[in-house]
Amino acid sequence: MAAFEQQALATPDKIAVVDGGLSLTYGQLLAWVRGIADGLTAAGIVPKDRVAVTGRRGAAVVAAMLGTMWAGATYLPLDSEYPAARLAHMLKDSGASLLLYADEPPQFKVSVPGLPIADMPTTGTAEKVACRPELGTYIIYTSGSTGLPKGVSVLHSCLDTMADWQRDHSVRRDLRTAQFAPLNFDVSFQEVLGTLCGGGTLVMVPEELRQDPFELLEWLGETQIERLFLPYVALQMLAVAAAEEVSLDHLALAEVNAAGEQLVCTPDIRALFARLPQCRLNNHYGQSESAMVTVHTLTGPSSSWPALPPIGAPLPGCELLIDPLDAAEPNIGELLVAGAPLSPGYLNQPDLNAKRFITVDPTPRGHTKAFRTGDLVRLDDGELTFLVRQDKDVKIRGYRVNLLEIEVWLLELPTVSAAVCVALDDGQGSRSLHCAVTVDAGAEPLDGAWAAEKLRCNLPDPYIPRSFTTLEVLPRTHSGKVDRDAVARTLAGH
């Protein structure tokens, strides 16, 4: 927050946020942030309390996020596009003391006092609470195997390091940046803080454009966006749209950051960057439990880029360890994260914390705690390459999805007796979810459209399988477990 304050005091008249027809200068945004912090204090919020924020992505939510952090409280984003039951669970599980909302009142069960952001002061005098490394900044919820998401707490030691790095690593500090990521996607913190702590302008992407690459491409040119954060699939769609354009001279893109899932340099993406020689492509890697961990910047002609680029080298303050699968190959194994990016753990999950946030012998940098990512990697010449996930978490359109969570809700459907969900490659690196079920004796095969609608009551859209196949029996291994590989082969043939 200190970097944002310094920037606002140095350039009060510069545009900080553009949200449709609304443009806020740094001075106006700082005043609003202080006003919200004053309002939170008046509502009884003290440092270390947790404040939930929901509503449309926009200037009000950005101000509420910054105001919460300014007051020393922990920010909990609640994406209003999520199912009501899921949002109600996240609010209750987080231990939040207050809910701020933009636009309309929330459409989910609210177990704490709620205040409209519009009723908060737009100016104030609150002094920021010092950003101590151990002070919480935000809680983000990620997929869980019990059928309910799990909350991850992130401290200033992690977020501040990431924001400082993002500001200094980019081609310029003051880039005009699109705010594309949903509230519950932690890349949104890179977009917001990496921009506003460096003197850039944050431009809110209209919601309807996020799913339309052709309209998004036109908007990028009209708004002269210079920096963009996208999951691979969205970047691929944008590249396909760009191939239809005779010229890309209207674009001002100087930097694209791929994050959230494995980047694949497809022919379309290579062709896009060949037409944008002034634009740099970075491959970012991280988890909710450790935010940003590594980066790899692709160099040279795009035609020479590998299909699966490395995830790169660690950020400052981050120490990476490899737990080898085979002692004979010490450079291949599960990636462990230690140092500045490390979260203190999951909320209300002591057993899972003991399994994933482990104690290790003192590392070369003196760390004794590390997070098991569940990712298999290979280290070559100081750079890491991602190989595969070890567990049942997969990345779908940038979201980390736990297959067991989907199966839990499938088993809640009437007549479904067994269920398994798998992720299948659709070609060129994109993946989609598909499920197989068995039903009770005498029951009709599962109606896919009906099942999808039922799942949407509890799961976000990226979690909804593309197909639902009813089998007489699920294939099993010799030990009696469901043979997921056999299921995947069966569904791939349908």
DAWO-V658016 format. One record per pair of residues at least 12 apart in sequence whose C-alpha atoms are under 7 Angstrom apart, sorted by sequence separation. I is the first residue (numbers start at 1). J is the second residue. D is the distance in Angstrom with one decimal. If there is no record, write none. Layout:
i:j:d
I:J:D
I:J:D
//
This chain:
i:j:d
13:25:5.4
14:26:5.9
139:151:6.2
140:152:5.3
179:191:6.0
283:295:5.6
284:296:6.7
322:334:5.6
323:335:6.5
345:357:6.7
357:369:6.8
358:370:5.5
376:388:5.3
407:419:5.8
421:433:6.8
422:434:5.5
452:464:6.3
475:487:6.6
12:25:6.3
13:26:6.2
99:112:6.7
139:152:5.4
140:153:6.8
282:295:6.7
283:296:5.1
322:335:4.9
357:370:5.7
358:371:6.3
375:388:5.9
376:389:6.1
407:420:5.9
421:434:5.7
422:435:6.2
12:26:4.8
13:27:6.3
98:112:5.6
99:113:6.2
100:114:5.8
101:115:6.4
102:116:6.0
139:153:4.6
282:296:5.7
283:297:6.2
296:310:6.3
321:335:5.9
322:336:6.0
357:371:4.5
375:389:4.6
376:390:6.7
407:421:6.4
421:435:4.2
11:26:6.7
12:27:4.1
97:112:6.1
98:113:5.3
99:114:4.5
100:115:5.0
101:116:4.9
102:117:5.5
138:153:6.2
139:154:6.1
282:297:4.4
296:311:5.4
320:335:6.9
321:336:4.9
356:371:5.6
357:372:6.5
374:389:5.9
375:390:5.8
420:435:5.6
421:436:6.5
98:114:5.9
99:115:6.3
100:116:5.6
101:117:5.6
102:118:7.0
138:154:5.5
281:297:6.1
282:298:6.2
295:311:5.7
296:312:4.2
320:336:5.8
321:337:6.4
356:372:5.1
374:390:5.2
420:436:5.5
51:68:6.8
100:117:5.8
136:153:6.8
137:154:5.9
281:298:5.8
294:311:6.2
295:312:4.8
296:313:6.7
320:337:4.9
374:391:6.2
419:436:5.8
420:437:6.5
8:26:4.8
136:154:5.8
137:155:5.2
177:195:6.7
294:312:5.6
295:313:5.8
319:337:6.1
320:338:6.1
403:421:5.8
419:437:4.3
8:27:5.6
92:111:6.6
136:155:4.2
137:156:5.8
294:313:5.1
295:314:6.7
319:338:5.0
403:422:6.9
418:437:5.5
419:438:6.6
448:467:6.7
88:108:6.0
135:155:5.5
136:156:6.1
175:195:6.9
263:283:6.7
294:314:4.2
318:338:6.1
319:339:5.5
418:438:5.2
448:468:5.2
87:108:6.7
88:109:5.4
134:155:5.8
135:156:5.8
174:195:6.7
217:238:6.8
293:314:5.6
294:315:5.6
318:339:4.9
416:437:6.6
417:438:5.6
8:30:6.5
51:73:6.7
88:110:6.5
133:155:6.5
134:156:6.4
293:315:5.9
317:339:5.9
318:340:5.5
416:438:6.0
417:439:5.0
50:73:5.6
51:74:6.0
52:75:6.0
53:76:6.1
54:77:6.2
84:107:6.6
85:108:6.9
133:156:4.8
134:157:6.5
179:202:6.3
317:340:5.1
318:341:6.1
416:439:4.5
417:440:5.9
47:71:6.3
48:72:6.2
49:73:5.0
50:74:4.6
51:75:5.2
52:76:4.4
53:77:5.2
54:78:4.8
55:79:6.8
56:80:6.9
84:108:4.6
132:156:6.6
133:157:4.3
174:198:5.4
176:200:5.4
177:201:6.1
178:202:6.0
179:203:5.8
180:204:6.9
213:237:6.0
254:278:5.9
255:279:5.1
256:280:6.1
257:281:5.9
258:282:6.1
259:283:6.5
415:439:5.2
416:440:6.4
446:470:6.2
47:72:4.3
48:73:4.8
49:74:6.2
50:75:6.1
51:76:5.9
52:77:5.9
53:78:5.9
54:79:6.0
55:80:5.5
131:156:6.4
173:198:4.8
174:199:4.7
175:200:4.8
176:201:4.7
177:202:5.0
178:203:4.9
179:204:4.8
180:205:5.5
213:238:5.0
254:279:4.0
255:280:4.6
256:281:4.9
257:282:4.8
258:283:5.1
259:284:4.9
260:285:7.0
293:318:6.7
415:440:5.1
445:470:5.7
47:73:4.8
48:74:6.2
50:76:7.0
52:78:6.8
54:80:6.0
173:199:6.5
174:200:3.6
175:201:6.6
176:202:6.1
177:203:6.0
178:204:6.0
179:205:5.7
226:252:5.3
227:253:6.0
232:258:5.9
253:279:5.8
254:280:6.1
255:281:6.0
256:282:6.3
257:283:6.1
258:284:5.9
259:285:6.2
285:311:6.0
46:73:6.6
163:190:6.3
167:194:5.0
173:200:6.6
178:205:6.1
214:241:5.3
224:251:6.4
225:252:5.9
226:253:4.1
227:254:6.1
228:255:6.5
229:256:5.9
230:257:6.3
231:258:5.3
232:259:6.9
257:284:6.6
284:311:6.5
36:64:6.6
166:194:5.4
167:195:6.9
213:241:6.0
224:252:5.3
225:253:6.0
226:254:5.1
227:255:4.8
228:256:4.8
229:257:4.7
230:258:5.1
231:259:5.0
240:268:6.0
274:302:5.9
283:311:6.1
339:367:6.5
415:443:6.6
221:250:5.3
226:255:6.4
227:256:5.8
228:257:6.2
229:258:5.9
230:259:6.1
231:260:5.4
232:261:6.4
239:268:5.5
273:302:6.3
338:367:6.6
33:63:5.4
37:67:4.9
163:193:5.8
167:197:7.0
221:251:4.6
229:259:6.9
231:261:6.3
232:262:6.9
239:269:5.4
242:272:6.8
435:465:6.4
32:63:6.6
33:64:6.9
36:67:5.2
37:68:6.2
163:194:5.1
167:198:5.6
220:251:6.6
221:252:6.7
232:263:5.3
338:369:6.3
434:465:4.8
232:264:7.0
236:268:6.9
270:302:5.1
338:370:4.6
433:465:4.5
434:466:5.5
435:467:6.3
436:468:5.9
437:469:6.3
438:470:5.6
33:66:6.0
34:67:6.3
37:70:6.3
236:269:6.2
239:272:5.6
270:303:5.9
337:370:5.3
338:371:6.6
433:466:5.7
434:467:5.0
435:468:5.1
436:469:4.7
437:470:4.9
438:471:5.4
29:63:6.9
33:67:4.4
37:71:5.2
336:370:6.0
337:371:5.1
432:466:6.7
434:468:6.4
435:469:6.3
436:470:5.7
437:471:6.0
438:472:5.9
336:371:5.3
337:372:6.9
396:431:6.3
436:471:6.6
438:473:6.1
336:372:4.8
396:432:6.6
335:372:6.5
336:373:5.9
335:373:5.8
19:58:6.0
335:374:6.9
19:59:6.0
265:305:6.8
334:374:6.1
335:375:5.8
61:102:6.7
265:306:6.6
266:307:6.4
334:375:5.5
335:376:6.1
17:59:6.6
60:102:6.4
265:307:4.6
334:376:4.4
335:377:6.2
264:307:5.3
265:308:6.4
333:376:5.2
334:377:6.2
52:96:6.2
140:184:6.4
264:308:5.1
333:377:5.7
50:95:6.8
51:96:5.3
263:308:6.4
332:377:5.8
333:378:6.8
50:96:4.4
51:97:6.0
52:98:6.2
53:99:5.7
54:100:6.5
55:101:5.5
56:102:6.6
263:309:6.9
332:378:4.5
409:455:6.7
50:97:5.8
51:98:5.1
52:99:4.6
53:100:4.8
54:101:4.8
55:102:4.6
178:225:6.3
331:378:5.6
332:379:6.6
49:97:6.7
51:99:5.9
52:100:6.1
53:101:5.6
54:102:6.4
55:103:6.3
177:225:5.7
293:341:6.9
331:379:5.1
176:225:5.4
177:226:5.9
178:227:6.5
176:226:5.1
177:227:4.6
178:228:5.7
291:341:6.3
175:226:5.8
176:227:6.2
177:228:6.1
290:341:4.7
175:227:6.2
290:342:4.8
289:342:6.6
290:343:5.7
289:343:5.4
60:117:6.8
71:128:6.0
72:129:5.1
94:151:6.9
406:463:6.9
70:128:4.7
71:129:5.7
70:129:5.9
74:136:5.4
75:137:6.1
76:138:5.7
401:463:6.5
74:137:4.7
75:138:4.4
76:139:5.1
73:137:7.0
74:138:4.9
75:139:6.3
76:140:6.6
397:462:6.9
396:462:6.3
422:488:6.2
69:137:6.2
1:70:6.8
313:382:6.6
313:383:5.1
312:383:4.7
313:384:6.5
312:384:5.1
310:383:6.8
311:384:5.6
310:384:5.8
311:385:5.4
310:385:4.4
311:386:6.5
310:386:6.8
39:120:5.7
39:121:6.3
36:120:5.7
35:120:6.9
36:121:5.8
35:121:4.6
36:122:6.9
38:124:6.2
35:122:5.1
48:135:6.9
35:123:4.3
38:126:5.6
48:136:6.7
32:121:7.0
34:123:6.2
35:124:3.8
37:126:6.2
32:122:4.3
34:124:4.7
35:125:6.9
31:122:6.4
32:123:4.9
34:125:5.8
31:123:4.5
32:124:7.0
34:126:5.1
31:124:5.9
186:288:6.8
79:182:7.0
79:183:5.4
78:183:6.7
79:184:5.8
77:183:5.8
78:184:6.4
77:184:5.9
57:183:6.9
162:292:6.4
261:395:5.6
152:288:6.8
152:289:6.1
261:398:5.2
260:398:4.3
260:399:6.5
58:204:6.2
266:428:6.4
233:397:5.8
264:428:7.0
264:429:5.9
231:397:6.4
231:398:5.0
16:196:6.7
158:340:5.1
157:340:5.6
158:341:4.3
16:200:6.6
17:201:5.6
18:202:6.2
19:203:6.2
157:341:7.0
158:342:6.5
16:201:4.6
17:202:4.7
18:203:4.7
19:204:5.2
15:201:6.1
16:202:6.1
17:203:5.8
18:204:6.2
155:343:6.6
154:343:5.1
7:197:6.5
153:343:6.0
7:198:7.0
153:344:6.4
4:196:5.9
7:199:6.0
153:345:6.2
4:197:4.4
152:345:6.0
153:346:6.4
3:197:5.1
152:346:4.6
151:346:5.5
152:347:6.2
150:346:6.6
151:347:5.3
150:347:7.0
233:430:6.3
143:400:6.6
145:402:6.1
148:405:6.9
142:400:7.0
143:401:5.5
144:402:5.9
147:405:4.2
143:402:5.4
145:404:4.9
146:405:5.9
147:406:6.9
145:405:4.7
144:405:5.9
147:408:5.4
146:408:7.0
147:409:6.5
86:458:5.9
83:456:6.8
85:458:6.0
83:457:5.6
83:458:5.4
83:459:6.3
83:460:6.5
82:460:5.5
//
